[in-house]
């Protein structure tokens, strides 16, 4: 009888433990937020990682690819590497800190307008395969734009003009600013601040839209990167949601993600964090650009745009990329449906030799077969992976198959955007590859 009792108790405990295991697993899936761990906890060779990354970074800084940078890597929702290197500038005064805020440049495209667009697709307020002119009314009467779809636009398959230098509109031939567009002090019709002592006319955005509406469209449907639609997405998002673009993003994404530094115009927000400077601007601001967006087009929109303008720390950027990698969920909250996230992160036009997703960048189509020097990003990334790079020297990438988020933040444009050693030495790809090689070495 006693034996039977022990058996029954054992069965009950096994069943209870099994239920607890399931509960723990469900809790992990629901509340899978980023936490810190040692690389060895996720089967990475910790010593190998640190030696190789330190070597690459020392070489990069010595060769002035950038004055300083930081790298954050999360695997299996655990931040297993987060190190800072170098200084804000080459005078070696201000060391890079792990909580520094960076100008994300074009990474804004996938962390600003894109989450909003995905949510609007989920809600049926936007459709990918109907004419975009259904939503952006000025295009309805423009022959070469009226039939373009949002899918074509987001995949850079629409043939749109790549870029318009709107700065040329506000600067005279002698280099001085046109007072009808720019004032040195804020006035009722000049409230969009571009920098300390630079205020843009409130309606200048309409002039930009007119230029975009009139811009040429290529008749050949092939991959052609264009940042122009990202300048009009904020206005479209406001029209569809009834909320200011920045407010909509903060309320629906950044605040609940706990990404407290992710946002626009950090100079006005009194963060305790240091803001890493970008370029010694000789064209527009004529000073060191710091705390205000580097991109001139975004600057002329008052620093709030869809093509650039977001600032963030590495940890806050990791949170939104982790949410993407987890098919739209983070911390028990669903932000975007799994179906929409997967649609946006897949290659759209592979038959046209276009590697792009919808807004997201993707690996080269034959990436796994390429050498480190030829690949983009690292040759080891999975075809399911996605991310984006920024002109200022930023790069973010998420790999769902390998459960790896890679964040690289630098100010490679200091002191001048002509500094291109970041690309010449293939720094970001080499660093990215280290974390795949470390896993491979550990399992061989």
URHU-V594773 format. One line per field, one symbol per residue. ss: DSSP state (H for helix, E for strand, - for the rest). A space follows every 50 residues. Layout:
ss: ???
This chain:
ss: -HHHHHHHHHHHHHHHHHHHHHHHHHHHHH----EE--HHHH---HHHHH HHHHHHHHHHHH-----EEEEEEEE--EEEEEEEEEE-------E----- EEE-HHHHHHH-HHHHHHHHHH--------EHHH--HHHHH-------EH HHHH-----E------HHHHE-----E----EE---E--E-EEEE--EEE ---HHHHHHHHHHH--E-----------HHHHHHHHHHHHH---HHHHHH HHHHHHH-----EE-HHH------E----E-------E-------HHHH- ---------EEE-HHHHHHHHHHHH---EE--EE---HHHHHHH----EH HH-E------E-----HHH----------------EEEEE---EEEEEE- ---EEEEEEE----------HHHH--HHHHHHHHHHHHHHHHH-
